[in-house]
Amino acid sequence: MTHWTKMDKDELERQYSPSRWSHRMSADDVIKAHVKALKEGTERARDLAQTLLNVPYGEGDGEKLDVYIPKTNTLDVHLVVYLHGGYWQFLSKEESGFMAVPLIDKGVVVVAVGYDIAPKGNMDLMVSQVRRSVVSVVQQYSHISGLYLCGHSAGAHLAAMVLSTDWSQYSITPQIKGAFLVSGIYDLQPILSTYVNEPLKMTEEVAVRNSPSKLVPQLKLSSSSCQIVVAVAEHDSPEFRKQSEEYYKALEQSGLSVTMEDVANTDHFNIIEQLVDGEYHLTKLLLKMMGKN
Ligand SMILES: N[C@@H](CC(=O)c1ccccc1NC=O)C(=O)O
């Protein structure tokens, strides 16, 4: 496959337009259906769970999170922090509670984190926000038996940045047991010259310091006992698939506990939408990691 540095702008933009690669629908329709599925799933979760909405984790307006709590008490409570996708410029926590639907049944708490998407937020701020949100969750829920992270697309990038945090500047060091990185981007350099960067306005320096692919040694220091799943859709674009494969290999070579999941019959969007279903492969894998199968 052609290396991204050898691609012209059109080809790079095609590779980094996930909606153009769906085998199910047109580009416009797959995005509309995605937002609809996430919204409907989140509504269901809000009906099923006890919720704490708009809990602040910082001073900023956008620094709020939603907590989905099982209605029935269980021992051994695990907690999943979900970081939404949308190319750091779309979506919000308001449509990001959907994965609580099958998890609250099993006594798992789900936290959907809000962060300031572009153009309001920039990359450094978003990374700082998701890091602080995890610290805040650990401080609030110190009694939980396991902390997990899940992120989709841009949210998988942010989750990888959380795993790569030097926590010495923070009040605590979160112990993250597992992380599901779904259809993520781990090297930001290829998107610098594309439409994706128009609202983000990243310079090369910003892209490099916020690329998980460059921070594997820090991840190894901070998250050595974290079980990491790098998941990618069969119908993600070749560049997206390569991003996941290369990040997986880098983690594997540094001796981390990591597995690669190439999820058959999925595209960039339904690979995450289906977490609303308890029988979906990735849902089962997540429950199994928590010992809840
Ligand atoms: N231009 C992008 C748009 C995109 O990624 C997106 C748009 C709305 C909501 C979510 C999106 N992406 C991933 O979650 C695409 O081609 O899919």
The ligand as a Tripos MOL2 file, in Angstrom:
@<TRIPOS>MOLECULE
LIG
   17    17     1     0     0
SMALL
NO_CHARGES

@<TRIPOS>ATOM
      1 N1        -16.0970   13.4300    7.1200 N.3       1 LIG1
      2 C1        -16.2250   12.3600    8.0380 C.3       1 LIG1
      3 C2        -17.2760   12.7020    9.0490 C.3       1 LIG1
      4 C3        -17.1670   11.9020   10.2990 C.2       1 LIG1
      5 O1        -16.2090   11.2020   10.4990 O.2       1 LIG1
      6 C4        -18.2660   11.9940   11.2920 C.ar      1 LIG1
      7 C5        -19.2950   12.8940   11.0820 C.ar      1 LIG1
      8 C6        -20.3460   12.9820   11.9850 C.ar      1 LIG1
      9 C7        -20.3440   12.1850   13.0970 C.ar      1 LIG1
     10 C8        -19.3070   11.2810   13.3070 C.ar      1 LIG1
     11 C9        -18.2750   11.1920   12.3880 C.ar      1 LIG1
     12 N2        -17.2260   10.3220   12.5060 N.am      1 LIG1
     13 C10       -16.9730    9.4040   13.4100 C.2       1 LIG1
     14 O2        -17.4830    9.1980   14.4470 O.2       1 LIG1
     15 C11       -16.5580   11.0700    7.3020 C.2       1 LIG1
     16 O3        -16.3140   10.9730    6.1250 O.co2     1 LIG1
     17 O4        -17.0700   10.1220    7.8970 O.co2     1 LIG1
@<TRIPOS>BOND
     1     1     2 1
     2     2     3 1
     3     2    15 1
     4     3     4 1
     5     4     5 2
     6     4     6 1
     7     6     7 ar
     8     6    11 ar
     9     7     8 ar
    10     8     9 ar
    11     9    10 ar
    12    10    11 ar
    13    11    12 1
    14    12    13 1
    15    13    14 2
    16    15    16 2
    17    15    17 1
@<TRIPOS>SUBSTRUCTURE
     1 LIG1         1 GROUP 0 **** ****
